[in-house]
């Protein structure tokens, strides 16, 4: 009889905990930004044709489009087609605009953690993003981490994802994500380093 009471008490407690307490626990959210970036990168081989929305702006050198993928935490996203022989495309998301350097720095670090070693699938092949963290400096006003795609294969050798924290006058910091083709080889002159030089 005592065993039966203990078993009933256990199941009652378990049921109470699972129906009342567990739904109130706030578990960490899934990597929403990473999942959304995977969708953007998956369309890279198609020149972002599947995510291009309506035209936002046209000028002599480029056409800027809305992005049809809503990226978790992004304030704004767009796809840009650059005029010229190669007709290159890039994708950009403003992830944070703030007057606080510390908030921007925290967001930059969090996004790096979500993107570094992120597994991605392009044209049926599995890759991962790989970058070296650079500590943002308020004095430098610009810090960048370029993510390469590994393993490096011909199909993705020009693909880059970039995380940027940058100061915009008079008092605004922006954290941005970019996906683009790197036209120059990484050892050619003209490359920007982490401090924008």
C-alpha beads as a LAMMPS data file, in Angstrom:
LAMMPS data file: protein, C-alpha beads

197 atoms
196 bonds

1 atom types
1 bond types

-500.0 500.0 xlo xhi
-500.0 500.0 ylo yhi
-500.0 500.0 zlo zhi

Masses

1 110.0

Atoms # bond

1 1 1 0.000 0.000 0.000
2 1 1 2.843 2.416 0.861
3 1 1 4.486 1.638 -2.474
4 1 1 1.298 2.464 -4.324
5 1 1 0.980 5.819 -2.481
6 1 1 4.611 6.689 -3.295
7 1 1 4.121 5.829 -6.964
8 1 1 0.926 7.905 -7.136
9 1 1 2.648 10.807 -5.362
10 1 1 5.567 10.602 -7.795
11 1 1 3.327 10.617 -10.876
12 1 1 1.222 13.444 -9.471
13 1 1 4.357 15.501 -8.796
14 1 1 5.756 14.693 -12.217
15 1 1 2.508 15.684 -13.924
16 1 1 2.342 18.926 -11.939
17 1 1 5.931 19.844 -12.777
18 1 1 5.586 18.997 -16.457
19 1 1 2.330 20.934 -16.928
20 1 1 2.948 23.963 -14.708
21 1 1 6.682 24.527 -14.199
22 1 1 8.331 23.342 -17.435
23 1 1 6.303 25.558 -19.789
24 1 1 7.419 28.584 -17.766
25 1 1 11.130 27.796 -18.077
26 1 1 12.869 29.965 -20.630
27 1 1 15.237 27.719 -22.491
28 1 1 17.827 29.266 -24.818
29 1 1 16.401 29.987 -28.229
30 1 1 17.635 28.081 -31.216
31 1 1 20.229 29.811 -33.355
32 1 1 17.677 31.853 -35.304
33 1 1 20.205 34.166 -36.936
34 1 1 22.405 31.228 -37.918
35 1 1 19.438 29.373 -39.412
36 1 1 18.436 32.451 -41.393
37 1 1 21.987 33.030 -42.644
38 1 1 22.027 29.399 -43.821
39 1 1 19.000 30.228 -46.003
40 1 1 20.745 33.284 -47.450
41 1 1 23.943 31.316 -48.132
42 1 1 21.973 28.458 -49.685
43 1 1 20.856 30.895 -52.406
44 1 1 24.409 32.147 -53.068
45 1 1 24.980 29.694 -55.967
46 1 1 21.838 31.170 -57.600
47 1 1 23.082 34.757 -57.264
48 1 1 20.472 35.358 -54.527
49 1 1 17.740 35.180 -57.192
50 1 1 15.327 33.362 -54.869
51 1 1 15.530 35.947 -52.083
52 1 1 15.377 39.170 -54.136
53 1 1 12.288 41.251 -53.467
54 1 1 11.092 44.605 -54.765
55 1 1 13.476 47.336 -55.927
56 1 1 14.397 49.826 -53.187
57 1 1 16.798 52.097 -55.087
58 1 1 18.526 52.318 -58.467
59 1 1 21.657 54.275 -59.350
60 1 1 24.221 54.080 -62.141
61 1 1 26.395 51.514 -60.334
62 1 1 23.892 49.311 -58.515
63 1 1 20.323 48.281 -57.837
64 1 1 19.239 47.634 -54.255
65 1 1 16.414 45.169 -53.548
66 1 1 14.419 44.122 -50.504
67 1 1 15.340 40.707 -49.162
68 1 1 12.465 38.222 -48.922
69 1 1 14.066 36.344 -46.007
70 1 1 13.373 37.804 -42.571
71 1 1 16.586 37.415 -40.578
72 1 1 16.130 36.997 -36.836
73 1 1 17.152 40.188 -35.029
74 1 1 17.828 42.201 -38.196
75 1 1 16.628 45.790 -38.447
76 1 1 16.991 45.824 -42.238
77 1 1 18.078 43.403 -44.964
78 1 1 18.793 43.956 -48.649
79 1 1 20.358 42.457 -51.748
80 1 1 22.426 44.633 -54.090
81 1 1 23.238 43.932 -57.736
82 1 1 26.305 45.830 -58.927
83 1 1 26.446 46.912 -62.570
84 1 1 29.354 45.887 -64.736
85 1 1 30.712 42.953 -66.659
86 1 1 30.473 40.506 -63.761
87 1 1 27.055 41.644 -62.477
88 1 1 28.007 40.742 -58.898
89 1 1 25.572 40.449 -56.010
90 1 1 25.836 41.055 -52.284
91 1 1 23.522 40.615 -49.307
92 1 1 23.521 42.856 -46.235
93 1 1 21.728 42.960 -42.900
94 1 1 21.872 45.715 -40.300
95 1 1 21.715 43.742 -37.073
96 1 1 21.891 46.649 -34.612
97 1 1 21.947 50.451 -34.613
98 1 1 22.728 52.019 -31.249
99 1 1 24.431 54.947 -29.551
100 1 1 26.116 52.528 -27.115
101 1 1 29.458 51.075 -28.172
102 1 1 29.185 48.431 -25.429
103 1 1 25.810 47.201 -26.744
104 1 1 27.203 47.075 -30.276
105 1 1 30.292 45.215 -29.049
106 1 1 28.124 42.651 -27.216
107 1 1 25.968 42.079 -30.306
108 1 1 29.096 41.743 -32.466
109 1 1 30.496 39.090 -30.114
110 1 1 27.180 37.200 -29.934
111 1 1 26.850 37.126 -33.722
112 1 1 30.427 35.913 -34.091
113 1 1 29.602 33.046 -31.733
114 1 1 26.563 32.109 -33.835
115 1 1 28.373 32.274 -37.175
116 1 1 31.826 30.845 -36.483
117 1 1 31.895 27.140 -37.419
118 1 1 28.291 27.361 -38.660
119 1 1 27.634 24.368 -40.926
120 1 1 26.097 25.331 -44.271
121 1 1 24.963 23.380 -47.329
122 1 1 25.571 24.780 -50.797
123 1 1 24.591 22.823 -53.904
124 1 1 24.391 19.609 -51.880
125 1 1 27.891 19.999 -50.390
126 1 1 28.460 20.671 -46.657
127 1 1 30.812 23.468 -45.613
128 1 1 31.352 25.610 -42.535
129 1 1 32.043 29.278 -41.907
130 1 1 35.370 29.984 -40.251
131 1 1 36.707 33.293 -38.961
132 1 1 39.142 34.697 -36.400
133 1 1 37.588 36.949 -33.769
134 1 1 38.809 40.549 -33.688
135 1 1 38.134 42.588 -30.542
136 1 1 36.265 45.793 -31.448
137 1 1 37.862 49.049 -30.374
138 1 1 35.890 52.226 -29.819
139 1 1 38.916 54.256 -30.915
140 1 1 39.312 52.367 -34.219
141 1 1 35.658 53.051 -35.159
142 1 1 35.663 49.963 -37.429
143 1 1 36.272 46.258 -36.849
144 1 1 35.621 43.414 -39.257
145 1 1 35.701 39.627 -39.142
146 1 1 35.766 37.889 -42.516
147 1 1 34.411 34.342 -42.533
148 1 1 35.836 31.950 -45.101
149 1 1 34.059 28.846 -46.317
150 1 1 35.815 25.586 -45.491
151 1 1 36.755 23.299 -47.040
152 1 1 37.854 25.719 -49.759
153 1 1 36.634 24.402 -53.105
154 1 1 36.366 26.044 -56.505
155 1 1 32.585 26.540 -56.206
156 1 1 32.923 28.659 -53.050
157 1 1 36.439 30.107 -53.233
158 1 1 35.157 33.689 -53.659
159 1 1 32.297 33.456 -51.142
160 1 1 32.746 35.523 -47.992
161 1 1 30.562 36.384 -45.040
162 1 1 31.616 39.409 -43.032
163 1 1 30.646 40.752 -39.625
164 1 1 31.244 44.471 -39.131
165 1 1 30.970 46.955 -36.294
166 1 1 31.293 50.542 -37.485
167 1 1 30.797 54.062 -36.181
168 1 1 28.564 56.456 -38.135
169 1 1 28.664 60.147 -37.247
170 1 1 27.387 61.829 -35.219
171 1 1 26.763 59.150 -32.530
172 1 1 25.680 55.804 -33.953
173 1 1 27.263 52.343 -33.988
174 1 1 26.050 49.735 -36.454
175 1 1 26.599 45.998 -36.504
176 1 1 26.177 44.482 -39.962
177 1 1 26.381 41.104 -41.667
178 1 1 27.379 40.848 -45.315
179 1 1 27.589 37.998 -47.813
180 1 1 29.421 38.662 -51.082
181 1 1 31.910 37.519 -53.721
182 1 1 35.514 38.445 -53.001
183 1 1 36.784 39.494 -56.435
184 1 1 40.433 39.881 -55.374
185 1 1 42.513 37.040 -54.030
186 1 1 43.130 37.420 -50.318
187 1 1 46.817 38.097 -50.841
188 1 1 46.272 40.908 -53.369
189 1 1 46.689 44.520 -52.345
190 1 1 43.592 46.498 -51.544
191 1 1 42.247 44.113 -48.919
192 1 1 40.774 45.666 -45.816
193 1 1 42.054 44.333 -42.502
194 1 1 40.123 44.064 -39.255
195 1 1 40.663 47.746 -38.489
196 1 1 39.551 48.943 -41.902
197 1 1 43.068 49.788 -43.143

Bonds

1 1 1 2
2 1 2 3
3 1 3 4
4 1 4 5
5 1 5 6
6 1 6 7
7 1 7 8
8 1 8 9
9 1 9 10
10 1 10 11
11 1 11 12
12 1 12 13
13 1 13 14
14 1 14 15
15 1 15 16
16 1 16 17
17 1 17 18
18 1 18 19
19 1 19 20
20 1 20 21
21 1 21 22
22 1 22 23
23 1 23 24
24 1 24 25
25 1 25 26
26 1 26 27
27 1 27 28
28 1 28 29
29 1 29 30
30 1 30 31
31 1 31 32
32 1 32 33
33 1 33 34
34 1 34 35
35 1 35 36
36 1 36 37
37 1 37 38
38 1 38 39
39 1 39 40
40 1 40 41
41 1 41 42
42 1 42 43
43 1 43 44
44 1 44 45
45 1 45 46
46 1 46 47
47 1 47 48
48 1 48 49
49 1 49 50
50 1 50 51
51 1 51 52
52 1 52 53
53 1 53 54
54 1 54 55
55 1 55 56
56 1 56 57
57 1 57 58
58 1 58 59
59 1 59 60
60 1 60 61
61 1 61 62
62 1 62 63
63 1 63 64
64 1 64 65
65 1 65 66
66 1 66 67
67 1 67 68
68 1 68 69
69 1 69 70
70 1 70 71
71 1 71 72
72 1 72 73
73 1 73 74
74 1 74 75
75 1 75 76
76 1 76 77
77 1 77 78
78 1 78 79
79 1 79 80
80 1 80 81
81 1 81 82
82 1 82 83
83 1 83 84
84 1 84 85
85 1 85 86
86 1 86 87
87 1 87 88
88 1 88 89
89 1 89 90
90 1 90 91
91 1 91 92
92 1 92 93
93 1 93 94
94 1 94 95
95 1 95 96
96 1 96 97
97 1 97 98
98 1 98 99
99 1 99 100
100 1 100 101
101 1 101 102
102 1 102 103
103 1 103 104
104 1 104 105
105 1 105 106
106 1 106 107
107 1 107 108
108 1 108 109
109 1 109 110
110 1 110 111
111 1 111 112
112 1 112 113
113 1 113 114
114 1 114 115
115 1 115 116
116 1 116 117
117 1 117 118
118 1 118 119
119 1 119 120
120 1 120 121
121 1 121 122
122 1 122 123
123 1 123 124
124 1 124 125
125 1 125 126
126 1 126 127
127 1 127 128
128 1 128 129
129 1 129 130
130 1 130 131
131 1 131 132
132 1 132 133
133 1 133 134
134 1 134 135
135 1 135 136
136 1 136 137
137 1 137 138
138 1 138 139
139 1 139 140
140 1 140 141
141 1 141 142
142 1 142 143
143 1 143 144
144 1 144 145
145 1 145 146
146 1 146 147
147 1 147 148
148 1 148 149
149 1 149 150
150 1 150 151
151 1 151 152
152 1 152 153
153 1 153 154
154 1 154 155
155 1 155 156
156 1 156 157
157 1 157 158
158 1 158 159
159 1 159 160
160 1 160 161
161 1 161 162
162 1 162 163
163 1 163 164
164 1 164 165
165 1 165 166
166 1 166 167
167 1 167 168
168 1 168 169
169 1 169 170
170 1 170 171
171 1 171 172
172 1 172 173
173 1 173 174
174 1 174 175
175 1 175 176
176 1 176 177
177 1 177 178
178 1 178 179
179 1 179 180
180 1 180 181
181 1 181 182
182 1 182 183
183 1 183 184
184 1 184 185
185 1 185 186
186 1 186 187
187 1 187 188
188 1 188 189
189 1 189 190
190 1 190 191
191 1 191 192
192 1 192 193
193 1 193 194
194 1 194 195
195 1 195 196
196 1 196 197
